[in-house]
Amino acid sequence: MVGISNPKDLLFFTALFPNFINVNSPQLTQFVVLALTWIVIDTFVMLVYARLGAKVNPWLSSKKNIKRFNKVMGGFFMSAGGVLFASSTK
């Protein structure tokens, strides 16, 4: 339900679904199959996120591990920014 109320998701589906619709076949059935497929995949991904969060949460409850995580993520984002900067100066 959250995705349906999000304008970005509506634009995404508006751009994605027509590529997989055959105009010579019943369209409602095709939309239902695409929507159900999306719901199954999205539910699976959200369940994986929840499980990973439950596994990582005890590890991140330590201040030492949080500092370590923040340093690694900060380094990752600085590296990504450096790569973007280097690629945009061509």
Protein Blocks (a to p, Z undefined) as FASTA:
>chain_A
ZZmmpmklmmmmmmmmmmmpcfkbcfklmmmmmmmmmmmmmmmmmmmmmmmmmmmmmmmm
pmklmmmmmmmmmmmmmmmmmmmmmmmmZZ
